[in-house]
Amino acid sequence: MSISGITSTALSGMRAQTTGVGAIANNIANSSTPSYARLNTSLTSVVSGSVQAVINPTASDVDPATELTDLIEAEQSYKANAVVFETGADMWEMLMSIKRD
């Protein structure tokens, strides 16, 4: 996988986690709405090596503890993808520096 592929995959992971956080926020905001269907986010890999978030309504009620746990997981995953992205960008910068010299 190329450096641009690494950064692209990390970026898609950050986008997927952002989508998941949106679903969590929606669940919390609508937790007391009658007949609200909790949104569940699942991540799937795409042929290009990227990650995609898929949101589906479920039959379960909103549980604040589950939402908080999902939020913590999304935050940690986002941070990990951000580190990968930054590392890939640093590697790209180093390669460009070597090429210039």
C-alpha contacts under 8 A as a table, 3 or more apart, distances in Angstrom:
res1	aa1	res2	aa2	distance
1	M	5	G	5.80
1	M	6	I	6.60
2	S	5	G	4.92
2	S	6	I	6.24
3	I	6	I	4.98
3	I	7	T	6.27
3	I	88	G	5.68
3	I	89	A	7.71
3	I	91	M	7.34
3	I	92	W	6.56
4	S	7	T	5.18
4	S	8	S	5.94
4	S	88	G	7.48
5	G	8	S	4.97
5	G	9	T	6.04
6	I	9	T	5.22
6	I	10	A	6.20
6	I	84	V	7.55
6	I	85	F	7.14
6	I	88	G	6.38
7	T	10	A	5.03
7	T	11	L	6.00
7	T	84	V	7.05
7	T	85	F	4.78
7	T	86	E	7.91
7	T	88	G	5.67
7	T	89	A	7.09
8	S	11	L	5.04
8	S	12	S	6.19
8	S	50	S	7.18
8	S	85	F	7.89
9	T	12	S	5.11
9	T	13	G	6.26
9	T	49	G	6.36
9	T	50	S	4.72
9	T	51	V	6.85
10	A	13	G	5.01
10	A	14	M	6.35
10	A	50	S	7.85
10	A	81	N	4.85
10	A	82	A	6.79
10	A	84	V	6.17
10	A	85	F	5.44
11	L	14	M	5.07
11	L	15	R	6.23
11	L	81	N	7.02
11	L	82	A	7.60
11	L	85	F	6.77
12	S	15	R	5.00
12	S	16	A	6.08
12	S	50	S	5.70
12	S	51	V	5.50
12	S	52	Q	6.94
13	G	16	A	5.05
13	G	17	Q	6.21
13	G	50	S	7.21
13	G	51	V	5.52
13	G	52	Q	7.39
13	G	77	S	7.85
13	G	78	Y	7.01
13	G	81	N	6.20
14	M	17	Q	5.15
14	M	18	T	6.18
14	M	77	S	7.73
14	M	78	Y	5.13
14	M	81	N	6.09
14	M	82	A	7.10
15	R	18	T	5.01
15	R	19	T	6.30
16	A	19	T	5.11
16	A	20	G	6.30
16	A	43	L	7.21
16	A	51	V	6.67
16	A	52	Q	5.55
16	A	53	A	4.76
17	Q	20	G	4.89
17	Q	21	V	6.18
17	Q	53	A	7.39
17	Q	74	A	5.49
17	Q	75	E	7.64
17	Q	77	S	7.14
17	Q	78	Y	6.06
18	T	21	V	5.11
18	T	22	G	6.33
18	T	74	A	7.87
18	T	78	Y	7.92
19	T	22	G	5.09
19	T	23	A	6.51
19	T	53	A	6.55
20	G	23	A	5.10
20	G	24	I	6.31
20	G	41	T	5.63
20	G	53	A	6.90
20	G	55	I	7.73
20	G	74	A	7.10
21	V	24	I	4.94
21	V	25	A	6.14
21	V	71	L	6.42
21	V	74	A	6.80
22	G	25	A	5.09
22	G	26	N	6.17
23	A	26	N	4.98
23	A	27	N	6.16
23	A	39	L	5.97
23	A	40	N	7.22
23	A	41	T	7.09
23	A	55	I	7.45
24	I	27	N	5.02
24	I	28	I	6.28
24	I	39	L	7.42
24	I	67	E	6.04
24	I	70	D	7.54
24	I	71	L	6.95
25	A	28	I	5.19
25	A	29	A	6.05
26	N	29	A	5.10
26	N	30	N	6.10
26	N	39	L	7.82
27	N	30	N	5.26
27	N	31	S	5.75
27	N	38	R	5.81
27	N	39	L	6.44
27	N	62	V	6.38
27	N	67	E	7.70
28	I	31	S	5.09
28	I	62	V	7.23
28	I	64	P	7.18
28	I	67	E	7.39
29	A	32	S	7.86
30	N	33	T	5.11
30	N	36	Y	6.74
31	S	36	Y	7.24
31	S	61	D	7.72
31	S	62	V	5.56
32	S	36	Y	7.91
33	T	36	Y	5.58
36	Y	61	D	7.66
37	A	57	P	5.46
37	A	58	T	5.62
37	A	59	A	5.89
37	A	60	S	6.81
37	A	61	D	6.90
38	R	57	P	5.50
38	R	58	T	5.37
38	R	59	A	6.88
38	R	60	S	6.11
38	R	61	D	5.98
38	R	62	V	5.74
39	L	55	I	6.27
39	L	56	N	5.54
39	L	57	P	4.36
39	L	58	T	6.05
40	N	55	I	5.56
40	N	56	N	5.34
40	N	57	P	6.03
40	N	58	T	6.55
41	T	53	A	6.35
41	T	54	V	5.59
41	T	55	I	4.49
41	T	56	N	6.53
42	S	53	A	5.76
42	S	54	V	5.29
42	S	55	I	6.48
43	L	51	V	6.49
43	L	52	Q	5.58
43	L	53	A	4.62
43	L	54	V	6.14
44	T	51	V	5.69
44	T	52	Q	5.30
44	T	53	A	6.44
44	T	54	V	7.30
45	S	49	G	6.36
45	S	50	S	5.80
45	S	51	V	4.54
45	S	52	Q	6.15
46	V	49	G	5.50
46	V	50	S	5.22
46	V	51	V	5.81
46	V	52	Q	6.73
47	V	50	S	7.16
62	V	66	T	7.79
62	V	67	E	7.52
63	D	66	T	5.33
63	D	67	E	6.33
64	P	67	E	5.02
64	P	68	L	6.09
65	A	68	L	5.12
65	A	69	T	6.16
66	T	69	T	5.08
66	T	70	D	6.07
67	E	70	D	5.06
67	E	71	L	6.05
68	L	71	L	4.96
68	L	72	I	6.23
69	T	72	I	5.17
69	T	73	E	6.25
70	D	73	E	5.06
70	D	74	A	6.13
71	L	74	A	5.07
71	L	75	E	6.14
72	I	75	E	5.08
72	I	76	Q	6.25
73	E	76	Q	5.24
73	E	77	S	6.13
74	A	77	S	5.10
74	A	78	Y	5.98
75	E	78	Y	5.11
75	E	79	K	6.19
76	Q	79	K	5.12
76	Q	80	A	6.19
77	S	80	A	5.09
77	S	81	N	6.21
78	Y	81	N	5.17
78	Y	82	A	6.11
79	K	82	A	4.97
79	K	83	V	6.30
80	A	83	V	5.20
80	A	84	V	6.40
81	N	84	V	5.04
81	N	85	F	6.08
82	A	85	F	4.98
82	A	86	E	6.12
83	V	86	E	5.11
83	V	87	T	6.06
84	V	87	T	5.08
84	V	88	G	6.11
85	F	88	G	5.15
85	F	89	A	6.19
86	E	89	A	5.02
86	E	90	D	6.10
87	T	90	D	5.01
87	T	91	M	6.15
88	G	91	M	5.04
88	G	92	W	6.16
89	A	92	W	5.02
89	A	93	E	6.18
90	D	93	E	5.05
90	D	94	M	6.18
91	M	94	M	5.04
91	M	95	L	6.20
92	W	95	L	5.14
92	W	96	M	6.20
93	E	96	M	5.14
93	E	97	S	6.15
94	M	97	S	5.01
94	M	98	I	6.26
95	L	98	I	5.09
95	L	99	K	6.15
96	M	99	K	5.00
96	M	100	R	6.18
97	S	100	R	5.21
97	S	101	D	6.42
98	I	101	D	5.28
